[in-house]
Structures are given as structure tokens and as C-alpha cells.
Amino acid sequence: MTGRRVKQGLIALLIVLVLAGALAWQFLIPHPEPAIQLGGKSYSVAESTVADLLAFPEARALLDTHLPGLTSIRQITVAKPLTLEDIAPFYPDLITEAALAALDPALRALEDPGIEVYSSASTAIGVLLDDPEARAILDRHLEGFSSNPDIDQARGFTLSFIQKFDPEIISDAVIEAINSDLEALAMQRAGG
């Protein structure tokens, strides 16, 4: 009879531990806000600028395949604000109707994933530290942040979460300034 009670006690203890773990996961462990993405671009021969096509490696590879030699033309830099349809009359032997017709569906099939906008509430500190430009933003607003000997313990948390442990140094104003700089970084990376 005693063995049965011990077994029932262990099962009850196990159930309590599982419930406590589930509650801790739901309410105590911080869950970052969803990441924000700057939308990726779509591509076509009629709407995409030459600059956009040259800047996206997969699109540039398609140009090299369907319009061999176009990307190496010295004057192509002047054409960057124009579309392929706009510059076709200047290169009639290279940019033919057939070449554009074959290139357009391949361009439309490309998926540019866009750029993630880092933020204090959605991005883990480790991600920010691993990105040299984001790390520089953190260090500009929180001097010595990335070189703190205990920083590795915070890599899995967001900056907003650790703010509650030192709200005087990581103030709302600092968080706002960091988020503004991180957003500007994303816009710069997206070409905006």
C-alpha cells in the first residue's frame, strides 16, 4: 500500500510540475513581439528599374542569362532610373521583344524576402549583437553595451524585457532612440 501512495504522490508532483512549467512559459518567460518586415519588391521588365534589377542578385543573374552583356555595359549606370522597356530602343540587338517576353515571367517569379526591421521589443539582443551595424547603434545609445562581460546572458532576451531591470540606464527615451535608428537602418538597407 505504501508503494502505491508513493507512486500516486510522484504522479501528482509530476502533474503539478508540468502545469507550473506551462504557466511559467505562458506568463513569466517574455515572448517577443512579432518581427516587422519591410515588404520585398516584385520584379518585371515594365515596372522594375534597372537599379532594382542590378541590386537584387537573383534578378541580376536573370539579366545575365536573358540579356547577356547588359550588366557589363558601361553606360548602364545612366539607365538605373529607367526600366528595361525604356532602354530597349537603345539596345535593339540585345533587348529584343523575345528576350523581354522570356525574362518577364522569370522576374515575376522572384521573391525578394524584404528586410527585417529590428526593434527593442521584437528582436533578441543576440541578433542585434551579431549584426555589426545594429551593435553600433546599441553601443551609441548604451555606451559599452556590447562589451559588457555579462552580455551573453541577455542574448535570448529583448532590450524591452531587460529594460525593467535597469530603467534608469535603459530609459524609454533610449529605447525610442534605438528603435528610430534601427528603423532607419532597415530603410537604408531596403534602399529607401
Residue frames as a rotation matrix with the C-alpha (Angstrom) as fourth column:
MET 1
0.569 0.822 0.000 0.00
0.822 -0.569 0.000 0.00
0.000 0.000 -1.000 0.00
THR 2
0.403 -0.490 -0.773 2.87
0.194 -0.780 0.596 2.41
-0.895 -0.389 -0.219 0.79
GLY 3
-0.654 -0.678 0.335 4.44
0.429 0.032 0.903 1.87
-0.623 0.734 0.270 -2.64
ARG 4
-0.111 0.717 0.688 1.14
0.974 -0.058 0.219 2.75
0.197 0.694 -0.692 -4.27
ARG 5
0.784 0.390 -0.483 0.89
0.529 -0.826 0.192 6.03
-0.324 -0.406 -0.855 -2.29
VAL 6
-0.087 -0.896 -0.436 4.46
0.154 -0.444 0.882 6.96
-0.984 0.010 0.177 -3.23
LYS 7
-0.678 -0.134 0.723 3.67
0.702 0.177 0.690 6.30
-0.220 0.975 -0.026 -6.87
GLN 8
0.346 0.885 0.311 0.48
0.913 -0.394 0.106 8.40
0.217 0.247 -0.944 -6.70
GLY 9
0.626 -0.189 -0.756 2.40
0.336 -0.810 0.481 11.18
-0.704 -0.555 -0.444 -4.93
LEU 10
-0.490 -0.872 -0.016 5.06
0.290 -0.180 0.940 11.18
-0.822 0.456 0.341 -7.64
ILE 11
-0.407 0.439 0.801 2.43
0.900 0.043 0.434 11.32
0.156 0.897 -0.413 -10.38
ALA 12
0.693 0.688 -0.216 0.68
0.719 -0.680 0.145 14.22
-0.047 -0.256 -0.966 -8.61
LEU 13
0.257 -0.701 -0.665 4.03
0.192 -0.637 0.746 16.01
-0.947 -0.320 -0.029 -8.22
LEU 14
-0.682 -0.499 0.534 4.80
0.570 0.094 0.816 15.46
-0.458 0.861 0.221 -11.90
ILE 15
0.081 0.810 0.581 1.42
0.956 -0.228 0.184 16.91
0.281 0.541 -0.793 -12.91
VAL 16
0.777 0.164 -0.608 1.99
0.442 -0.829 0.341 19.97
-0.448 -0.534 -0.717 -10.70
LEU 17
-0.180 -0.939 -0.292 5.46
0.224 -0.329 0.918 20.49
-0.958 0.100 0.270 -12.22
VAL 18
-0.585 0.038 0.810 4.12
0.809 0.106 0.579 20.22
-0.064 0.994 -0.092 -15.78
LEU 19
0.502 0.842 0.197 1.36
0.835 -0.531 0.143 22.73
0.225 0.093 -0.970 -15.01
ALA 20
0.588 -0.367 -0.720 3.82
0.276 -0.746 0.606 25.09
-0.760 -0.556 -0.337 -13.31
GLY 21
-0.527 -0.828 0.195 6.14
0.429 -0.061 0.901 24.86
-0.734 0.558 0.388 -16.31
ALA 22
-0.265 0.522 0.811 3.29
0.934 -0.070 0.350 25.59
0.240 0.850 -0.469 -18.73
LEU 23
0.785 0.565 -0.255 2.20
0.617 -0.749 0.239 28.59
-0.056 -0.345 -0.937 -16.69
ALA 24
0.185 -0.811 -0.555 5.78
0.233 -0.513 0.826 29.87
-0.955 -0.283 0.094 -16.47
TRP 25
-0.634 -0.416 0.652 6.17
0.690 0.076 0.719 29.51
-0.349 0.906 0.239 -20.22
GLN 26
0.069 0.786 0.614 2.93
0.919 -0.289 0.268 31.38
0.388 0.546 -0.743 -20.86
PHE 27
0.860 0.498 0.115 3.21
0.399 -0.794 0.458 34.17
0.319 -0.348 -0.881 -18.32
LEU 28
0.725 -0.601 -0.338 6.73
0.147 -0.344 0.927 34.54
-0.673 -0.722 -0.161 -16.94
ILE 29
-0.307 -0.859 0.410 9.03
0.654 0.123 0.747 33.98
-0.692 0.497 0.524 -19.90
PRO 30
-0.035 0.309 -0.950 8.91
-0.359 -0.892 -0.277 37.03
-0.933 0.331 0.142 -22.19
HIS 31
0.095 0.137 0.986 7.64
0.837 0.525 -0.154 36.45
-0.539 0.840 -0.064 -25.69
PRO 32
-0.782 -0.449 -0.431 8.94
0.182 -0.827 0.532 38.99
-0.596 0.337 0.729 -28.19
GLU 33
0.252 0.835 -0.490 6.53
-0.358 -0.390 -0.848 40.93
-0.899 0.389 0.200 -30.35
PRO 34
0.615 -0.012 0.789 6.26
0.635 0.600 -0.486 39.72
-0.468 0.800 0.376 -33.93
ALA 35
-0.487 -0.853 -0.187 9.05
0.467 -0.435 0.770 40.97
-0.738 0.287 0.611 -36.18
ILE 36
0.596 0.603 -0.530 8.21
-0.100 -0.599 -0.794 43.65
-0.797 0.526 -0.296 -38.71
GLN 37
-0.228 -0.628 0.744 9.29
0.767 0.355 0.534 43.17
-0.600 0.693 0.401 -42.32
LEU 38
-0.149 0.139 -0.979 9.69
-0.585 -0.811 -0.026 45.86
-0.798 0.568 0.202 -44.94
GLY 39
0.704 0.591 0.394 7.99
-0.085 0.620 -0.780 44.33
-0.705 0.515 0.487 -47.91
GLY 40
-0.369 -0.809 0.457 10.08
0.392 0.311 0.866 42.79
-0.843 0.498 0.202 -50.58
LYS 41
-0.293 0.200 -0.935 9.92
-0.728 -0.680 0.083 44.10
-0.619 0.705 0.345 -54.11
SER 42
0.471 0.372 0.800 8.27
0.352 0.752 -0.557 42.47
-0.809 0.543 0.223 -57.05
TYR 43
-0.471 -0.789 -0.395 10.04
-0.195 -0.344 0.919 42.49
-0.861 0.509 0.008 -60.38
SER 44
0.531 0.540 0.653 9.04
0.574 0.338 -0.746 42.87
-0.623 0.771 -0.131 -64.03
VAL 45
-0.405 -0.708 0.578 10.50
0.906 -0.228 0.356 44.25
-0.121 0.668 0.734 -67.24
ALA 46
0.015 0.516 0.856 7.92
0.608 -0.684 0.402 47.05
0.794 0.515 -0.324 -67.39
GLU 47
0.836 0.485 0.257 7.92
0.091 -0.584 0.807 48.25
0.542 -0.651 -0.532 -63.78
SER 48
0.686 -0.632 -0.360 11.30
0.587 0.188 0.787 47.48
-0.430 -0.752 0.500 -62.21
THR 49
0.807 -0.508 -0.299 14.07
-0.577 -0.786 -0.222 49.99
-0.123 0.352 -0.928 -62.59
VAL 50
0.508 -0.733 -0.452 17.42
-0.049 0.499 -0.865 48.85
0.860 0.462 0.217 -63.86
ALA 51
-0.331 -0.636 0.697 18.85
-0.733 -0.292 -0.614 49.87
0.594 -0.714 -0.369 -60.45
ASP 52
0.285 0.523 0.803 16.45
-0.902 0.430 0.041 47.49
-0.324 -0.736 0.594 -58.64
LEU 53
0.969 0.096 -0.227 17.28
-0.192 0.872 -0.451 44.65
0.155 0.481 0.863 -61.01
LEU 54
0.205 -0.971 -0.119 21.02
-0.148 0.090 -0.985 45.18
0.968 0.219 -0.125 -60.63
ALA 55
-0.254 -0.307 0.917 20.80
-0.886 -0.308 -0.348 45.45
0.389 -0.901 -0.194 -56.83
PHE 56
0.480 0.484 0.731 18.98
-0.733 0.680 0.031 42.13
-0.482 -0.551 0.681 -56.28
PRO 57
-0.484 -0.868 0.111 21.44
-0.641 0.438 0.630 39.26
-0.596 0.234 -0.768 -57.02
GLU 58
-0.330 0.407 0.852 18.81
0.428 0.869 -0.249 36.85
-0.841 0.283 -0.461 -58.33
ALA 59
0.772 0.616 -0.156 17.40
0.184 -0.452 -0.873 39.48
-0.608 0.645 -0.462 -60.71
ARG 60
0.283 -0.762 -0.582 20.89
-0.829 -0.500 0.251 40.41
-0.483 0.412 -0.773 -61.88
ALA 61
-0.612 -0.490 0.621 21.60
-0.187 0.853 0.488 36.73
-0.769 0.183 -0.613 -62.60
LEU 62
0.214 0.772 0.599 18.44
0.611 0.372 -0.699 36.60
-0.762 0.516 -0.392 -64.72
LEU 63
0.778 -0.022 -0.628 19.60
-0.385 -0.807 -0.448 39.68
-0.497 0.590 -0.636 -66.64
ASP 64
-0.240 -0.963 -0.124 22.93
-0.788 0.119 0.604 37.97
-0.567 0.243 -0.787 -67.29
THR 65
-0.508 0.115 0.854 21.11
0.263 0.964 0.026 34.86
-0.820 0.238 -0.520 -68.53
HIS 66
0.337 0.814 0.472 18.44
0.750 0.070 -0.657 36.50
-0.569 0.576 -0.587 -70.72
LEU 67
0.990 -0.059 0.129 20.31
0.028 -0.811 -0.584 39.66
0.139 0.581 -0.802 -71.75
PRO 68
0.489 -0.861 -0.141 23.98
0.818 0.397 0.416 38.60
-0.302 -0.319 0.898 -71.76
GLY 69
-0.398 -0.790 0.466 26.35
0.864 -0.494 -0.099 41.53
0.308 0.364 0.879 -71.63
LEU 70
0.401 0.638 0.657 23.80
0.371 -0.769 0.520 44.13
0.837 0.036 -0.545 -70.47
THR 71
0.942 0.029 -0.335 25.14
0.333 -0.228 0.915 44.35
-0.049 -0.973 -0.224 -66.92
SER 72
0.093 -0.987 -0.131 28.68
0.810 -0.002 0.587 44.96
-0.579 -0.161 0.799 -68.16
ILE 73
0.187 0.025 0.982 27.78
0.780 -0.611 -0.133 47.88
0.597 0.791 -0.133 -70.43
ARG 74
-0.725 -0.619 -0.302 29.50
0.674 -0.546 -0.498 50.97
0.144 -0.564 0.813 -69.04
GLN 75
-0.800 0.435 0.412 26.53
-0.305 -0.888 0.346 53.27
0.516 0.151 0.843 -69.71
ILE 76
-0.181 0.789 -0.588 24.12
0.520 0.584 0.623 51.05
0.835 -0.193 -0.516 -67.75
THR 77
-0.573 -0.072 -0.817 24.67
0.800 -0.264 -0.538 53.24
-0.177 -0.962 0.208 -64.67
VAL 78
-0.955 0.267 -0.131 23.00
-0.290 -0.933 0.213 56.14
-0.065 0.242 0.968 -66.51
ALA 79
-0.431 0.818 -0.380 19.97
-0.329 0.250 0.911 53.92
0.840 0.518 0.162 -67.15
LYS 80
-0.926 -0.025 -0.376 19.43
0.296 0.572 -0.765 52.96
0.234 -0.820 -0.523 -63.50
PRO 81
-0.689 0.717 -0.102 16.25
-0.299 -0.411 -0.861 55.04
-0.660 -0.563 0.498 -63.03
LEU 82
-0.211 0.587 -0.782 14.70
-0.975 -0.074 0.207 53.57
0.064 0.806 0.588 -66.20
THR 83
0.438 0.404 0.803 13.02
-0.407 0.886 -0.223 50.24
-0.801 -0.229 0.553 -66.91
LEU 84
-0.496 -0.594 0.633 14.18
0.254 0.598 0.760 47.62
-0.831 0.538 -0.146 -69.39
GLU 85
0.282 0.672 0.685 11.33
0.913 0.031 -0.406 48.62
-0.294 0.740 -0.605 -71.71
ASP 86
0.860 0.018 -0.511 12.56
-0.007 -0.999 -0.048 52.24
-0.511 0.044 -0.858 -71.53
ILE 87
0.057 -0.952 -0.301 16.11
-0.615 -0.271 0.741 51.34
-0.787 0.143 -0.600 -72.60
ALA 88
0.195 0.068 0.978 15.18
0.434 0.888 -0.149 48.67
-0.879 0.454 0.144 -75.16
PRO 89
0.965 0.203 0.163 15.22
0.227 -0.354 -0.907 51.12
-0.127 0.913 -0.388 -78.11
PHE 90
0.587 -0.804 -0.095 18.84
-0.798 -0.594 0.097 52.00
-0.134 0.019 -0.991 -77.32
TYR 91
-0.562 -0.741 0.368 19.97
-0.667 0.669 0.328 48.34
-0.489 -0.061 -0.870 -77.42
PRO 92
0.340 0.870 -0.356 17.74
-0.921 0.232 -0.313 46.77
-0.190 0.434 0.880 -80.11
ASP 93
0.043 -0.378 -0.925 20.11
-0.557 0.759 -0.336 43.88
0.829 0.530 -0.179 -80.81
LEU 94
-0.883 -0.454 -0.118 20.40
-0.125 0.471 -0.873 42.98
0.453 -0.756 -0.473 -77.13
ILE 95
-0.732 0.678 0.070 16.99
-0.087 0.009 -0.996 43.81
-0.676 -0.735 0.052 -75.64
THR 96
-0.875 0.427 -0.228 14.58
-0.189 0.133 0.973 42.19
0.446 0.894 -0.036 -78.07
GLU 97
-0.011 0.967 0.256 10.85
-0.935 -0.100 0.341 41.62
0.355 -0.235 0.905 -77.67
ALA 98
0.501 0.165 -0.850 11.51
-0.102 0.986 0.131 37.87
0.860 0.021 0.511 -77.42
ALA 99
-0.523 -0.769 -0.369 14.18
0.356 0.196 -0.914 38.35
0.775 -0.609 0.171 -74.73
LEU 100
-0.760 0.306 0.573 11.87
-0.608 -0.647 -0.461 40.59
0.230 -0.699 0.678 -72.68
ALA 101
0.296 0.930 -0.216 8.99
-0.797 0.365 0.480 38.13
0.526 0.030 0.850 -73.11
ALA 102
0.291 -0.275 -0.916 11.19
0.276 0.941 -0.195 35.31
0.916 -0.196 0.350 -71.79
LEU 103
-0.724 -0.689 0.000 12.67
0.242 -0.254 -0.936 37.43
0.645 -0.678 0.351 -68.98
ASP 104
-0.376 0.607 0.700 9.44
-0.685 -0.691 0.230 38.89
0.623 -0.393 0.676 -67.60
PRO 105
0.680 0.683 -0.267 7.91
-0.306 0.596 0.742 35.67
0.666 -0.423 0.614 -66.16
ALA 106
0.118 -0.723 -0.680 11.26
0.695 0.549 -0.464 34.74
0.709 -0.418 0.568 -64.63
LEU 107
-0.788 -0.377 0.487 11.47
-0.003 -0.788 -0.616 38.15
0.616 -0.487 0.619 -62.94
ARG 108
-0.006 0.888 0.459 7.88
-0.754 -0.306 0.581 37.96
0.657 -0.342 0.672 -61.73
ALA 109
0.626 0.225 -0.746 8.62
0.133 0.912 0.387 34.58
0.768 -0.342 0.542 -60.13
LEU 110
-0.478 -0.875 -0.076 11.38
0.287 -0.074 -0.955 36.06
0.830 -0.478 0.286 -57.95
GLU 111
0.728 0.639 -0.247 10.65
0.446 -0.168 0.879 36.52
0.521 -0.750 -0.408 -54.29
ASP 112
-0.377 -0.771 0.513 12.54
-0.021 -0.547 -0.837 39.24
0.926 -0.326 0.190 -52.51
PRO 113
-0.114 0.381 -0.918 12.09
0.855 0.508 0.105 38.44
0.506 -0.773 -0.383 -48.81
GLY 114
0.688 0.350 0.636 12.38
0.059 -0.900 0.432 42.05
0.723 -0.260 -0.640 -47.78
ILE 115
-0.472 -0.859 0.196 14.25
-0.012 -0.216 -0.976 43.45
0.881 -0.464 0.092 -44.82
GLU 116
0.234 0.498 -0.835 13.51
0.861 0.292 0.416 42.73
0.451 -0.816 -0.361 -41.16
VAL 117
0.155 -0.117 0.981 13.08
-0.293 -0.954 -0.068 45.85
0.944 -0.277 -0.182 -39.09
TYR 118
-0.472 -0.384 -0.794 14.85
0.643 0.466 -0.608 45.25
0.604 -0.797 0.027 -35.80
SER 119
0.224 0.490 0.842 13.20
-0.347 -0.768 0.539 46.65
0.911 -0.413 -0.002 -32.69
SER 120
-0.650 -0.492 0.580 13.73
-0.669 0.009 -0.743 46.62
0.360 -0.871 -0.335 -28.95
ALA 121
-0.058 0.744 0.665 10.51
-0.865 0.295 -0.405 44.65
-0.498 -0.599 0.627 -28.47
SER 122
0.847 0.524 -0.084 10.79
-0.482 0.694 -0.535 42.05
-0.223 0.494 0.840 -31.25
THR 123
0.553 -0.713 -0.431 14.47
-0.243 0.357 -0.902 41.34
0.797 0.603 0.024 -31.80
ALA 124
0.861 -0.305 -0.406 16.62
0.508 0.511 0.694 39.29
-0.004 -0.804 0.595 -29.46
ILE 125
0.737 -0.640 -0.216 19.71
-0.461 -0.710 0.531 41.06
-0.494 -0.292 -0.819 -28.14
GLY 126
-0.001 -0.761 0.649 21.86
0.198 0.636 0.746 38.29
-0.980 0.130 0.150 -29.61
VAL 127
0.388 0.215 0.896 20.57
0.908 0.078 -0.412 39.08
-0.159 0.973 -0.165 -33.12
LEU 128
0.995 0.000 0.098 21.37
0.013 -0.991 -0.133 42.77
0.097 0.134 -0.986 -32.60
LEU 129
0.488 -0.869 0.086 24.84
-0.432 -0.154 0.889 41.98
-0.759 -0.471 -0.450 -31.31
ASP 130
0.016 -0.468 0.884 25.59
0.542 0.747 0.386 39.68
-0.840 0.473 0.265 -34.25
ASP 131
0.564 0.199 0.802 24.78
0.796 -0.392 -0.462 42.46
0.222 0.898 -0.379 -36.74
PRO 132
-0.419 -0.877 -0.234 27.70
0.908 -0.400 -0.127 44.95
0.018 -0.266 0.964 -36.71
GLU 133
-0.646 0.212 0.733 25.54
0.108 -0.925 0.364 47.94
0.755 0.314 0.575 -37.66
ALA 134
0.501 0.865 -0.004 22.86
0.057 -0.029 0.998 47.14
0.863 -0.500 -0.063 -35.06
ARG 135
0.350 -0.477 -0.806 25.57
0.927 0.299 0.225 46.54
0.133 -0.826 0.547 -32.43
ALA 136
-0.719 -0.636 0.281 26.99
0.615 -0.770 -0.168 50.00
0.324 0.052 0.945 -33.21
ILE 137
-0.118 0.771 0.626 23.54
-0.127 -0.637 0.761 51.52
0.985 0.010 0.173 -32.65
LEU 138
0.727 0.373 -0.577 23.27
0.457 0.364 0.812 49.81
0.512 -0.854 0.094 -29.26
ASP 139
-0.026 -0.846 -0.533 26.74
0.999 -0.036 0.007 50.99
-0.025 -0.533 0.846 -28.25
ARG 140
-0.630 -0.157 0.761 25.99
0.342 -0.936 0.089 54.53
0.698 0.316 0.643 -29.40
HIS 141
0.150 0.811 0.566 22.95
-0.360 -0.488 0.795 54.77
0.921 -0.323 0.219 -27.12
LEU 142
0.979 0.084 0.186 24.16
-0.204 0.385 0.900 52.47
0.004 -0.919 0.394 -24.33
GLU 143
0.338 -0.937 -0.093 27.90
-0.839 -0.255 -0.481 53.01
0.427 0.240 -0.872 -24.05
GLY 144
-0.622 -0.748 0.232 29.81
-0.780 0.567 -0.264 49.75
0.066 -0.345 -0.936 -23.68
PHE 145
0.340 0.874 0.347 26.68
-0.875 0.429 -0.224 47.62
-0.345 -0.227 0.911 -24.02
SER 146
0.818 0.044 -0.573 28.16
-0.393 0.770 -0.503 45.02
0.419 0.637 0.647 -26.37
SER 147
-0.127 -0.957 -0.261 31.39
-0.227 0.285 -0.931 44.72
0.966 -0.058 -0.253 -24.40
ASN 148
0.197 0.274 0.941 29.70
-0.972 -0.073 0.225 44.13
0.130 -0.959 0.252 -21.04
PRO 149
-0.775 -0.628 -0.069 31.14
-0.615 0.775 -0.145 40.88
0.144 -0.070 -0.987 -19.61
ASP 150
-0.652 0.591 0.474 27.62
-0.001 0.625 -0.780 39.64
-0.758 -0.510 -0.407 -18.73
ILE 151
-0.318 0.575 -0.754 26.04
-0.867 -0.498 -0.014 40.42
-0.384 0.649 0.657 -22.10
ASP 152
-0.799 -0.013 -0.601 25.96
-0.375 0.791 0.483 36.77
0.469 0.611 -0.637 -23.22
GLN 153
-0.846 0.523 -0.101 23.37
0.409 0.517 -0.752 36.06
-0.341 -0.677 -0.652 -20.50
ALA 154
-0.199 0.799 -0.567 20.99
-0.176 -0.599 -0.781 38.52
-0.964 -0.056 0.260 -22.18
ARG 155
-0.910 -0.283 -0.302 21.34
-0.315 0.001 0.949 37.29
-0.269 0.959 -0.090 -25.78
GLY 156
-0.773 0.630 0.078 17.98
0.597 0.679 0.428 35.47
0.217 0.377 -0.900 -25.77
PHE 157
-0.026 0.772 -0.635 16.00
0.798 -0.366 -0.478 38.39
-0.602 -0.519 -0.607 -24.37
THR 158
0.308 0.171 0.936 14.77
0.749 -0.650 -0.128 41.58
0.587 0.740 -0.328 -25.98
LEU 159
-0.750 -0.590 0.300 16.02
0.347 -0.736 -0.582 45.00
0.564 -0.332 0.756 -24.97
SER 160
-0.119 0.807 0.578 12.49
-0.538 -0.542 0.646 45.92
0.834 -0.235 0.499 -23.85
PHE 161
0.679 0.362 -0.639 12.48
0.241 0.712 0.659 42.96
0.694 -0.602 0.396 -21.48
ILE 162
-0.055 -0.772 -0.633 15.79
0.944 0.166 -0.284 43.80
0.324 -0.613 0.720 -19.80
GLN 163
-0.345 -0.006 0.939 14.75
0.039 -0.999 0.008 47.47
0.938 0.040 0.345 -19.54
LYS 164
0.670 0.716 0.198 12.77
-0.176 -0.106 0.979 46.66
0.722 -0.690 0.055 -16.40
PHE 165
0.582 -0.524 -0.622 15.99
0.799 0.513 0.314 45.60
0.154 -0.680 0.717 -14.64
ASP 166
-0.431 -0.725 -0.537 17.69
0.744 -0.623 0.243 48.96
-0.511 -0.295 0.808 -15.21
PRO 167
0.423 0.755 0.501 15.08
0.906 -0.345 -0.245 51.55
-0.012 0.558 -0.830 -16.29
GLU 168
0.645 -0.240 -0.726 17.36
0.054 -0.933 0.356 54.48
-0.763 -0.269 -0.588 -15.46
ILE 169
-0.468 -0.869 -0.161 20.02
-0.203 -0.071 0.977 53.50
-0.860 0.490 -0.143 -17.98
ILE 170
-0.900 0.264 0.347 17.68
0.427 0.382 0.819 51.84
0.084 0.886 -0.456 -20.49
SER 171
-0.580 0.678 -0.451 15.05
-0.075 -0.596 -0.800 54.57
-0.811 -0.430 0.396 -20.33
ASP 172
0.372 0.806 0.461 12.03
0.555 0.205 -0.806 54.94
-0.744 0.556 -0.371 -22.58
ALA 173
0.730 -0.156 -0.666 13.85
-0.475 -0.816 -0.330 57.75
-0.492 0.557 -0.669 -24.40
VAL 174
-0.394 -0.919 0.009 16.84
-0.701 0.307 0.644 55.48
-0.595 0.247 -0.765 -25.06
ILE 175
-0.367 0.357 0.859 14.55
0.411 0.891 -0.194 52.69
-0.834 0.282 -0.474 -26.29
GLU 176
0.710 0.695 -0.115 12.78
0.253 -0.405 -0.879 55.16
-0.657 0.594 -0.463 -28.59
ALA 177
0.388 -0.658 -0.646 16.10
-0.797 -0.591 0.122 56.46
-0.462 0.467 -0.754 -29.98
ILE 178
-0.627 -0.608 0.487 17.39
-0.328 0.773 0.544 52.90
-0.707 0.182 -0.684 -30.56
ASN 179
0.001 0.717 0.698 14.15
0.579 0.568 -0.585 51.90
-0.816 0.404 -0.414 -32.32
SER 180
0.797 0.265 -0.543 14.34
-0.187 -0.747 -0.638 55.00
-0.575 0.610 -0.545 -34.51
ASP 181
-0.052 -0.914 -0.402 17.93
-0.895 -0.136 0.425 54.21
-0.443 0.382 -0.811 -35.52
LEU 182
-0.611 -0.121 0.782 17.08
0.039 0.982 0.183 50.54
-0.790 0.142 -0.596 -36.14
GLU 183
0.467 0.841 0.275 14.18
0.451 0.041 -0.892 51.57
-0.761 0.540 -0.360 -38.38
ALA 184
0.643 -0.317 -0.698 16.46
-0.628 -0.739 -0.243 53.97
-0.439 0.594 -0.674 -40.28
LEU 185
-0.485 -0.842 0.237 18.96
-0.587 0.515 0.625 51.11
-0.648 0.164 -0.743 -40.71
ALA 186
-0.235 0.485 0.843 16.23
0.491 0.807 -0.328 48.90
-0.839 0.337 -0.427 -42.24
MET 187
0.799 0.549 -0.244 15.13
0.110 -0.532 -0.840 51.69
-0.591 0.644 -0.485 -44.58
GLN 188
0.201 -0.822 -0.533 18.74
-0.854 -0.414 0.315 52.23
-0.480 0.392 -0.785 -45.65
ARG 189
-0.660 -0.459 0.595 19.16
-0.211 0.873 0.439 48.50
-0.721 0.164 -0.673 -46.32
ALA 190
0.084 0.788 0.610 15.91
0.625 0.435 -0.648 48.44
-0.776 0.436 -0.456 -48.28
GLY 191
-0.592 -0.422 0.687 17.22
0.805 -0.350 0.479 51.25
0.038 0.836 0.547 -50.45
GLY 192
0.373 0.863 0.340 14.78
0.797 -0.486 0.358 53.82
0.474 0.138 -0.870 -49.10
